[in-house]
Amino acid sequence: MGNATAVTDASFADEVEKANGLTVVDFWAEWCGPCRMIAPVLDELAVEYSGKAKVTKLDVDSNQATAMRFNVRSIPTILFFKDGKVVDQVIGAVPKPKLAEKFKQHA
């Protein structure tokens, strides 16, 4: 899990939708290879943007209601929330510079 906070269907509203500023949610699953590839990149960005962005992870296998609510059809899907509203998304394992640009844009 590293520097990201685990969220669940039960904690999603408090941890993400009621949060101020930028919250990044990584929709992932244990069996997903690309999810495992992007996890260290998100951990690095969580450290780099400490105090400016909150990075969270939601296991789609255990928390299907939230994944369905946000129409997550493939993983990894990374949603960027600003003050509780979705402002951007990245689908798939992308290089760190692409993710870093999104962090910079929204933080």
Phi and psi restraints in degrees (value plus and minus 20) as a CYANA .aco file:
   2 GLY   PHI      43.1    83.1
   2 GLY   PSI    -147.9  -107.9
   3 ASN   PHI    -113.9   -73.9
   3 ASN   PSI     -17.2    22.8
   4 ALA   PHI    -113.4   -73.4
   4 ALA   PSI     128.8   168.8
   5 THR   PHI    -113.3   -73.3
   5 THR   PSI     111.3   151.3
   6 ALA   PHI     -95.9   -55.9
   6 ALA   PSI     113.5   153.5
   7 VAL   PHI    -142.8  -102.8
   7 VAL   PSI     137.5   177.5
   8 THR   PHI    -149.8  -109.8
   8 THR   PSI     154.7   194.7
   9 ASP   PHI     -73.2   -33.2
   9 ASP   PSI     -61.5   -21.5
  10 ALA   PHI     -90.1   -50.1
  10 ALA   PSI     -55.4   -15.4
  11 SER   PHI    -118.2   -78.2
  11 SER   PSI     -25.1    14.9
  12 PHE   PHI     -78.4   -38.4
  12 PHE   PSI     -66.3   -26.3
  13 ALA   PHI     -79.1   -39.1
  13 ALA   PSI     -67.8   -27.8
  14 ASP   PHI     -88.7   -48.7
  14 ASP   PSI     -63.9   -23.9
  15 GLU   PHI     -96.9   -56.9
  15 GLU   PSI     -50.7   -10.7
  16 VAL   PHI    -136.9   -96.9
  16 VAL   PSI     -76.2   -36.2
  17 GLU   PHI     -93.7   -53.7
  17 GLU   PSI     -41.9    -1.9
  18 LYS   PHI    -121.3   -81.3
  18 LYS   PSI     -18.2    21.8
  19 ALA   PHI     -98.7   -58.7
  19 ALA   PSI     125.6   165.6
  20 ASN   PHI    -110.2   -70.2
  20 ASN   PSI     129.1   169.1
  21 GLY   PHI      59.5    99.5
  21 GLY   PSI    -177.1  -137.1
  22 LEU   PHI    -109.1   -69.1
  22 LEU   PSI     107.2   147.2
  23 THR   PHI    -146.0  -106.0
  23 THR   PSI     107.5   147.5
  24 VAL   PHI    -127.2   -87.2
  24 VAL   PSI     108.4   148.4
  25 VAL   PHI    -136.3   -96.3
  25 VAL   PSI     101.5   141.5
  26 ASP   PHI    -116.7   -76.7
  26 ASP   PSI      89.5   129.5
  27 PHE   PHI    -105.7   -65.7
  27 PHE   PSI      97.9   137.9
  28 TRP   PHI    -164.5  -124.5
  28 TRP   PSI     155.8   195.8
  29 ALA   PHI    -168.2  -128.2
  29 ALA   PSI     131.9   171.9
  30 GLU   PHI     -77.8   -37.8
  30 GLU   PSI     -58.6   -18.6
  31 TRP   PHI    -100.7   -60.7
  31 TRP   PSI     -25.0    15.0
  32 CYS   PHI    -107.4   -67.4
  32 CYS   PSI      90.6   130.6
  33 GLY   PHI     -79.0   -39.0
  33 GLY   PSI     -71.2   -31.2
  34 PRO   PHI     -79.6   -39.6
  34 PRO   PSI     -51.4   -11.4
  35 CYS   PHI     -83.3   -43.3
  35 CYS   PSI     -62.1   -22.1
  36 ARG   PHI     -88.1   -48.1
  36 ARG   PSI     -51.3   -11.3
  37 MET   PHI     -88.5   -48.5
  37 MET   PSI     -56.8   -16.8
  38 ILE   PHI    -107.6   -67.6
  38 ILE   PSI     -37.4     2.6
  39 ALA   PHI     -75.6   -35.6
  39 ALA   PSI     -66.8   -26.8
  40 PRO   PHI     -84.5   -44.5
  40 PRO   PSI     -52.1   -12.1
  41 VAL   PHI     -85.2   -45.2
  41 VAL   PSI     -64.1   -24.1
  42 LEU   PHI     -85.3   -45.3
  42 LEU   PSI     -57.2   -17.2
  43 ASP   PHI     -81.5   -41.5
  43 ASP   PSI     -63.9   -23.9
  44 GLU   PHI     -82.4   -42.4
  44 GLU   PSI     -64.1   -24.1
  45 LEU   PHI     -87.7   -47.7
  45 LEU   PSI     -51.9   -11.9
  46 ALA   PHI     -82.2   -42.2
  46 ALA   PSI     -59.2   -19.2
  47 VAL   PHI     -90.7   -50.7
  47 VAL   PSI     -67.3   -27.3
  48 GLU   PHI     -81.9   -41.9
  48 GLU   PSI     -53.5   -13.5
  49 TYR   PHI    -126.9   -86.9
  49 TYR   PSI       2.5    42.5
  50 SER   PHI     -75.9   -35.9
  50 SER   PSI     110.2   150.2
  51 GLY   PHI      68.5   108.5
  51 GLY   PSI     -36.5     3.5
  52 LYS   PHI    -132.5   -92.5
  52 LYS   PSI     -46.2    -6.2
  53 ALA   PHI    -167.3  -127.3
  53 ALA   PSI     125.0   165.0
  54 LYS   PHI    -127.2   -87.2
  54 LYS   PSI     106.9   146.9
  55 VAL   PHI    -126.2   -86.2
  55 VAL   PSI     107.7   147.7
  56 THR   PHI    -148.0  -108.0
  56 THR   PSI     141.9   181.9
  57 LYS   PHI    -151.0  -111.0
  57 LYS   PSI     116.6   156.6
  58 LEU   PHI    -145.2  -105.2
  58 LEU   PSI      98.1   138.1
  59 ASP   PHI     -96.2   -56.2
  59 ASP   PSI      93.0   133.0
  60 VAL   PHI     -88.1   -48.1
  60 VAL   PSI     -45.6    -5.6
  61 ASP   PHI     -88.3   -48.3
  61 ASP   PSI     -57.8   -17.8
  62 SER   PHI    -110.4   -70.4
  62 SER   PSI     -35.8     4.2
  63 ASN   PHI    -154.2  -114.2
  63 ASN   PSI      41.6    81.6
  64 GLN   PHI     -89.1   -49.1
  64 GLN   PSI     -49.9    -9.9
  65 ALA   PHI     -80.8   -40.8
  65 ALA   PSI     -65.9   -25.9
  66 THR   PHI     -87.9   -47.9
  66 THR   PSI     -61.9   -21.9
  67 ALA   PHI     -80.1   -40.1
  67 ALA   PSI     -63.1   -23.1
  68 MET   PHI     -87.3   -47.3
  68 MET   PSI     -59.3   -19.3
  69 ARG   PHI     -79.1   -39.1
  69 ARG   PSI     -56.1   -16.1
  70 PHE   PHI    -119.8   -79.8
  70 PHE   PSI      -5.5    34.5
  71 ASN   PHI      37.6    77.6
  71 ASN   PSI      19.5    59.5
  72 VAL   PHI     -98.6   -58.6
  72 VAL   PSI      92.6   132.6
  73 ARG   PHI    -129.5   -89.5
  73 ARG   PSI     -40.5    -0.5
  74 SER   PHI    -159.5  -119.5
  74 SER   PSI     132.0   172.0
  75 ILE   PHI    -146.8  -106.8
  75 ILE   PSI     131.9   171.9
  76 PRO   PHI     -94.3   -54.3
  76 PRO   PSI     120.3   160.3
  77 THR   PHI    -138.2   -98.2
  77 THR   PSI     110.1   150.1
  78 ILE   PHI    -136.2   -96.2
  78 ILE   PSI      98.3   138.3
  79 LEU   PHI    -124.2   -84.2
  79 LEU   PSI     118.7   158.7
  80 PHE   PHI    -126.3   -86.3
  80 PHE   PSI      98.5   138.5
  81 PHE   PHI    -127.1   -87.1
  81 PHE   PSI     114.3   154.3
  82 LYS   PHI    -139.7   -99.7
  82 LYS   PSI      96.5   136.5
  83 ASP   PHI      31.4    71.4
  83 ASP   PSI      22.2    62.2
  84 GLY   PHI      66.5   106.5
  84 GLY   PSI     -20.9    19.1
  85 LYS   PHI    -137.1   -97.1
  85 LYS   PSI     120.5   160.5
  86 VAL   PHI     -87.8   -47.8
  86 VAL   PSI     106.5   146.5
  87 VAL   PHI    -138.0   -98.0
  87 VAL   PSI     -34.3     5.7
  88 ASP   PHI    -187.2  -147.2
  88 ASP   PSI     145.9   185.9
  89 GLN   PHI    -172.7  -132.7
  89 GLN   PSI     134.6   174.6
  90 VAL   PHI    -152.1  -112.1
  90 VAL   PSI     110.9   150.9
  91 ILE   PHI    -135.9   -95.9
  91 ILE   PSI     110.8   150.8
  92 GLY   PHI      76.0   116.0
  92 GLY   PSI     149.1   189.1
  93 ALA   PHI    -101.9   -61.9
  93 ALA   PSI      89.0   129.0
  94 VAL   PHI    -131.1   -91.1
  94 VAL   PSI     139.6   179.6
  95 PRO   PHI     -85.0   -45.0
  95 PRO   PSI     134.3   174.3
  96 LYS   PHI     -73.8   -33.8
  96 LYS   PSI     -62.5   -22.5
  97 PRO   PHI     -78.3   -38.3
  97 PRO   PSI     -55.8   -15.8
  98 LYS   PHI     -87.3   -47.3
  98 LYS   PSI     -63.6   -23.6
  99 LEU   PHI     -87.2   -47.2
  99 LEU   PSI     -61.4   -21.4
 100 ALA   PHI     -80.4   -40.4
 100 ALA   PSI     -56.9   -16.9
 101 GLU   PHI     -82.6   -42.6
 101 GLU   PSI     -60.4   -20.4
 102 LYS   PHI     -85.6   -45.6
 102 LYS   PSI     -62.6   -22.6
 103 PHE   PHI     -79.2   -39.2
 103 PHE   PSI     -68.1   -28.1
 104 LYS   PHI     -81.9   -41.9
 104 LYS   PSI     -61.1   -21.1
 105 GLN   PHI     -83.3   -43.3
 105 GLN   PSI     -57.2   -17.2
 106 HIS   PHI    -124.9   -84.9
 106 HIS   PSI     -36.6     3.4
